[in-house]
Amino acid sequence: MLSLDPLGPKWDCPLGSKDLEDAEGPWGGGSSLPPPDYFPGSWRLDVGLDCKGSPEGPEARAWTTYYYSLLQSCLQQAGLPETQDRSQVPRTGCPGAEVTLCVLGSPSTFLSVLLEGGVQSPGNMLLCLSPAWLTKVPAPGQPGEAALLVSKAVSFHPGGLTFLDDFVPQRRATYFLAGLGPRPGLGQEAAELARDLTCPTGASAELARLLEDRLLTRQLLTQRGGVAVPATLAFTYKPPTLLRGGDASPGLRLVELSGKEGQETLVKEEVGAFLCSAVLGDALQVAIKLSSWRWRGQQALRLRPRAEVGAVVDTVLALLEKLEEEESVLVEAVCPPARLPFPGNAPTGPELAVRICAVVCRTQGDRPLLSKVVCATGRVDRPLRHQNSLPRTLEVVLAQCGLGEEAQVAVFRQRVKAAAEAALAAVLTLEAGLSAQQRGGRLASTDFVGVDFALTVAGGALIPVALELNSGLCLEACGALEGLWAAPRSRSATEEAAAAAPLVETMLRRSARCLMEGKHLLVVGGGGVSKKFVWEAARDYGLKLHLVESDPNHFASQLVQTFIHFDVTEHQRDEENAQLLAELVRARGLQLDGCFSYWDDCLVLTALLCQELGLPCNPPAAMRLAKQKSRTQLHLLHCQGPPWPAPSLHAVPCFPLESEADVERAVHQVPLPGVMKLEFGAGAVGVRLVEDAPQCHQHFSKIAHDLQGEADHPGIGLGWGNSMLLMEFIEGTEHDVDLVLFSGRLLAAFVSDNGPTRLPGFTETAACMPTGLGPEQEAQLVQAAFRCCLGCGLLDGVFNVELKLTRTGPRLIEINPRMGGFYLRDWILELYGVDLLLAAAMVACGLRPALPTHPRASGHLVGVIGLVSQHLQVLSSTASQEALQALHDQGLLRFNQFASLEEVRAPGEYEEPYCSVACAGPSLAEARLRLLGLCQGLGIDGPHYPVAHFLSHFK
């Protein structure tokens, strides 16, 4: 059964263009008023809805009051408290330095977005009930663009708390989403506010018009998305450029008309041929409707039996008279209802008309992600419409139709997912080819769509047929379904993530870009091959980087705004060098917004330099404490609370080693077996398990001889000296926790698991993300890492904490007071859409990173480390850099290179990893299985490098 929104068995005379404009209400320049008796409730209306400096007329004020009451009604039905009026005491805030997610539209449409935004970014999700609450001001240095300022809004907070707030000074929007379309209260003024903004926008009038043209979207879905649509015959009058030319689509016939009159013969021939065509399948009826943005939401549609050719022709000719340029008349097959149940299942009742509503969001890397599916059912003789049917889950509807087999439901859900995501992918591909003017602004894009599907059968298979794309209707339906779980109930329900969760994450991600675009940052230490992504990401984000680096020929010297050649390896002179660098920065007239480093050797120098320049950073004392491994452990051992649990619970006994005499004392104080490592080392170089006192003396002497200074092994911290420590060996599984902290608050944490190392060495072998641990164990690791950072005075930044999970809880290995190395940034970005580099840059600028509160992993990654000592032959043949990169580009694996093959071709005893090779999967087991097969095929797995053993922890 065809399940369209404006569907009815009778002809309803459509509004003309002038009538349509008048019907939009005051925001579109019309004169209509909201219903006089709406939303009975007990909430207060004597609240501060007036906006100082922007008075509203009586009609506009009536609509503002209407939407305020609608919001209160929505909150009431969701079991949430009434909005509190705080407008008498304006909020001050930090203009230009805080995330501001602004929504202008109907509260009922966007309630799920607003509530989710209140959870993910408390106080930063703002609902404007009137365009008068917003102001556009020209943006300096950006001709033709404007900043959007918020004077008044309803702010959303965790627990569904809402406040009516005034902002003095006005808040600057970092993301804007306006409800656009021919609905009361939304119109030209909202569209104008969204046009040519300096902040990202999730919709524009220009993009909405494209999506609201059914003919254009159907051509788009079939040609670019491979999505099934109803068989359609279209008569189009002076079609838009996007509809002209292109490949023909199966089941979609486009007839261009030179005029609206004298088309009787052509129409009769085309309609006759179409109705007799096999592309209509088993359809017994056709629907005739007008297609363009002007007719969205209007009941300009009529159903006719397929056999009545004359009646169909007459209806088409009547509609042709109403066409304007770039508009069309569509004749489309009405999909027959799916003949469920299938053979073998007992009938459970009469046939049902089913409409499937899918919300798809744009995520990291412009990848579509299905966030929720909602269904509606009704009688086959009364077609379904949005807002006139109860939302239900796909599983419940299919079961009612007789399809209860779990495997069959999963297959069909996957078909819906593939079709819905292909629909948004086609839209994003189209938008990528449009100019800024065609999109409605440089930063305008479609961040989500709703896709309406009919449920039908083709070739013996149950398939979804895409009927149309919309913006708010499907989102509103999903929000209504989620509202079922808001009311009190006798039993708990398993709740999925909100439909708006991926959309809010995208809003935050784009807001971060908005806040950071054009920021000037000083980077201390360029790093090696493993940090090449920094310069690519900086260009993508619009960051202006200035680099301080010891190597005058560093590859990044040509990729930055300013290159300062300065020896940063003499760490005994860090205080003096910080002063010299500060003078160089001032002499060059650099106006910096922040300064940071991701390179171990330069962390203390960077803190000292920030102190000299007055830029945000952790205290140098805290960085020194975290940099020296024995000091970290010994300090935390004395942090015994309160509050409890105290950091001392996670610290490990150790002893610093400067001489052979220290080694002798250490073996009597630290339980053996133990672990010996360099105080300032990195990459597990020189780390070794020692069983007894003779091994301790032997390893100390060897390191003292082999690794005396930076020249002996560059990049592992020998510029700080080669002193060592002995610490107790802790049994347990090893884990990395990557944290984002701001003002001492934990904003995000990502836990990964490491495989068993090749003892007596501790070079990493394998890893997986997200962790396979249970929720409680994961939380214990996160809190342990957080407490250890706070205990060392690390309050702001992105930190990597290595821990072991023992039978008695997490124990600290070490704190790396910088972004996690190797593959970690790439994996977190891939799985969670969170960029640790951007977060670190924001903290360096004194900005709170725009991060989701509870990011969800999109899948699983399992990886294995490649070592030149074990894999030189395959790295030069089957697993060469070129071969691995080609497989990465094909999406078959993730390849992260840490060094060039020339740098590590003769690794010797002190080896660092060369690369990581990982596979993705919907589950940990599947990703693990794929990686094992890949490693066997490439030759990475072998008797001396048993990949299966290294992956054995990941179950």
Secondary structure, 3 states (H helix, E strand, C coil): CCCCCCCCCCCCCCCCHHHHHHCCCHHHCCCCCCCCCCCCCCCCCCCCCCCCCCCCCHHHHHHHHHHHHHHHHHHHHCCCCCCEECCCCCECCCCCCCCCEEEECCHHHHHHHHHHHHHHCCCCEEEECCHHHEEEEECCCCCCCEEEEEEEEEEECHHHCEEEEEEEEEEECCEEEECCCCCCCCCHHHHHHHCCECCCECCCHHHHHHHCCHHHHHHHHHHHHCCCCCCEEEEEECCCHHHCCCCCECCEEEEEECCCCCCHHHHHHHHHHHHCCHHHCCCCEEEEEEECHHHCCCCCEEEEECCCHHHHHHHHHHHHCCCCCCEEEEEEECCCCCCCCCCCCCCCCCCCEEEEEEEEEEEHHHEEEEEEEEEEEECCCCCCCCCCCCCECHHHHHHHCCCCCHHHHHHHHHHHHHHHHHHHHHHHHHHHCCCHHHHCCCCECCCEEEEEEEEEEECCEEEEEEEEEECHHHHHHHHHHHHCCCCCCCCCCCCCCCCCHHHHHHHHHHHHHHHHCCCEEEEECCCCHHHCHHHHHHHHHCCEEEEEECCCCCHHHHCCCEEEECCCCCHHHHHHHHHHHHHHHHHCCCCCCEEECCCHHHHHHHHHHHHHHCCCCCCHHHHHHHHCHHHHHHHHHCCCCCCCCCHHHCCCCEEEECCHHHHHHHCCCCCCCEEEEECCCCCCCCCEEECCHHHHHHHHHHHHHHCCCHHHCCCCCHHHCCCEEEEECCCCEEEEEEEEEECCEEEEEEEEEECCCCCCECCCCEEEECCCCCHHHHHHHHHHHHHHHHHCCCCCEEEEEEEEEECCEEEEEEEECCCCCCCHHHHHHHHHCCCHHHHHHHHHCCCCCCCCCCCCCCCEEEEEEECHHHHHHHHCCCCCHHHHHHHHHCCCCEEEECCCHHHHCCCCCCCCCCEEEEEEECCHHHHHHHHHHHHHHHCCCECCECHHHHCCCCC
